Amino acid sequence: MSKESEITAISKLVGIPDPGRGSGSSVYKALFDGTCIRLGIDPNGSMPQQAQRIVTTANLPYDSTFFDSRGTPSAGGSTVTLEGLRQIRRAVEKLLG
């Protein structure tokens, strides 16, 4: 799946409007905010922080080296990778049963 298809899949699972994908490979924060709110998870913080919270709430492993940009030399801002989105989708599927 592509980033766009993962965003669409997560949106459908949690029942929020699909925010689409921003320019480049950016993901809109609305996806993370809506997912956290729908799952009853603290929606505060950066997208990587929210992603980690979603995944660990489902008792799945979260590795920022592969799932977001925090481990890059520049600390990469607030980017969640395709692999991170895949893990979020798995977490949402698990949490919603």
C-alpha positions as a Markdown table, in Angstrom:
| # | Residue | x | y | z |
|---|---|---|---|---|
| 1 | Met | 0.0 | 0.0 | 0.0 |
| 2 | Ser | 1.1 | 3.6 | -0.6 |
| 3 | Lys | 1.0 | 6.4 | 2.0 |
| 4 | Glu | -2.2 | 7.7 | 0.4 |
| 5 | Ser | -3.9 | 4.3 | 0.6 |
| 6 | Glu | -2.8 | 3.8 | 4.2 |
| 7 | Ile | -4.2 | 7.2 | 5.1 |
| 8 | Thr | -7.5 | 6.3 | 3.4 |
| 9 | Ala | -7.6 | 2.9 | 5.2 |
| 10 | Ile | -7.0 | 4.4 | 8.6 |
| 11 | Ser | -9.6 | 7.1 | 8.0 |
| 12 | Lys | -12.2 | 4.6 | 7.0 |
| 13 | Leu | -11.4 | 2.4 | 10.0 |
| 14 | Val | -11.9 | 5.2 | 12.5 |
| 15 | Gly | -14.7 | 6.8 | 10.7 |
| 16 | Ile | -13.2 | 10.2 | 10.0 |
| 17 | Pro | -13.1 | 12.2 | 6.7 |
| 18 | Asp | -10.1 | 11.2 | 4.6 |
| 19 | Pro | -7.7 | 14.2 | 4.9 |
| 20 | Gly | -5.7 | 13.0 | 1.9 |
| 21 | Arg | -2.0 | 13.6 | 1.6 |
| 22 | Gly | -0.2 | 16.9 | 1.6 |
| 23 | Ser | 2.5 | 18.0 | -0.8 |
| 24 | Gly | 5.4 | 15.7 | -1.1 |
| 25 | Ser | 4.9 | 12.8 | 1.3 |
| 26 | Ser | 3.4 | 14.9 | 4.2 |
| 27 | Val | 0.5 | 13.6 | 6.1 |
| 28 | Tyr | -2.1 | 16.0 | 7.6 |
| 29 | Lys | -2.2 | 16.1 | 11.4 |
| 30 | Ala | -6.0 | 15.7 | 11.2 |
| 31 | Leu | -5.5 | 12.0 | 10.6 |
| 32 | Phe | -3.6 | 11.6 | 13.9 |
| 33 | Asp | -5.9 | 13.9 | 15.8 |
| 34 | Gly | -9.0 | 12.2 | 14.6 |
| 35 | Thr | -7.6 | 8.7 | 15.2 |
| 36 | Cys | -6.5 | 9.5 | 18.7 |
| 37 | Ile | -9.9 | 11.1 | 19.6 |
| 38 | Arg | -11.8 | 8.2 | 18.1 |
| 39 | Leu | -9.7 | 5.7 | 20.1 |
| 40 | Gly | -9.8 | 7.7 | 23.4 |
| 41 | Ile | -6.0 | 8.4 | 23.3 |
| 42 | Asp | -4.4 | 11.7 | 24.2 |
| 43 | Pro | -4.4 | 13.7 | 21.0 |
| 44 | Asn | -1.7 | 16.2 | 22.1 |
| 45 | Gly | 1.8 | 16.4 | 20.8 |
| 46 | Ser | 3.5 | 15.9 | 17.5 |
| 47 | Met | 2.4 | 13.4 | 14.8 |
| 48 | Pro | 5.3 | 11.0 | 15.8 |
| 49 | Gln | 4.2 | 11.2 | 19.4 |
| 50 | Gln | 0.6 | 10.5 | 18.5 |
| 51 | Ala | 1.6 | 7.6 | 16.2 |
| 52 | Gln | 3.7 | 6.1 | 19.0 |
| 53 | Arg | 0.8 | 6.4 | 21.5 |
| 54 | Ile | -1.7 | 4.8 | 19.0 |
| 55 | Val | 0.6 | 1.8 | 18.3 |
| 56 | Thr | 1.7 | 1.2 | 21.9 |
| 57 | Thr | -1.9 | 1.4 | 23.1 |
| 58 | Ala | -2.5 | -1.6 | 21.0 |
| 59 | Asn | 0.5 | -3.3 | 22.6 |
| 60 | Leu | 2.4 | -3.4 | 19.3 |
| 61 | Pro | 6.0 | -2.4 | 18.9 |
| 62 | Tyr | 7.0 | 1.1 | 17.9 |
| 63 | Asp | 10.4 | 1.8 | 16.5 |
| 64 | Ser | 11.0 | 5.4 | 15.7 |
| 65 | Thr | 14.0 | 4.5 | 13.7 |
| 66 | Phe | 11.7 | 3.1 | 11.0 |
| 67 | Phe | 8.3 | 4.6 | 11.8 |
| 68 | Asp | 9.1 | 8.4 | 12.0 |
| 69 | Ser | 11.8 | 11.0 | 11.5 |
| 70 | Arg | 12.8 | 11.6 | 15.0 |
| 71 | Gly | 15.9 | 9.4 | 14.6 |
| 72 | Thr | 17.3 | 11.2 | 11.5 |
| 73 | Pro | 20.3 | 13.5 | 11.9 |
| 74 | Ser | 18.1 | 16.6 | 11.5 |
| 75 | Ala | 15.5 | 15.0 | 13.8 |
| 76 | Gly | 13.3 | 15.4 | 10.6 |
| 77 | Gly | 10.5 | 17.5 | 12.0 |
| 78 | Ser | 7.2 | 15.7 | 12.4 |
| 79 | Thr | 7.1 | 13.0 | 9.7 |
| 80 | Val | 5.6 | 9.6 | 10.0 |
| 81 | Thr | 6.9 | 7.1 | 7.4 |
| 82 | Leu | 4.9 | 4.6 | 5.3 |
| 83 | Glu | 6.0 | 1.9 | 7.7 |
| 84 | Gly | 4.7 | 3.9 | 10.6 |
| 85 | Leu | 1.3 | 4.4 | 8.9 |
| 86 | Arg | 1.2 | 0.6 | 8.3 |
| 87 | Gln | 1.8 | 0.0 | 12.0 |
| 88 | Ile | -0.9 | 2.5 | 12.9 |
| 89 | Arg | -3.4 | 0.7 | 10.7 |
| 90 | Arg | -2.5 | -2.6 | 12.4 |
| 91 | Ala | -3.0 | -1.0 | 15.8 |
| 92 | Val | -6.3 | 0.6 | 14.8 |
| 93 | Glu | -7.5 | -2.8 | 13.4 |
| 94 | Lys | -6.5 | -4.5 | 16.7 |
| 95 | Leu | -8.0 | -1.8 | 18.9 |
| 96 | Leu | -11.3 | -1.8 | 17.1 |
| 97 | Gly | -11.4 | -5.6 | 16.9 |
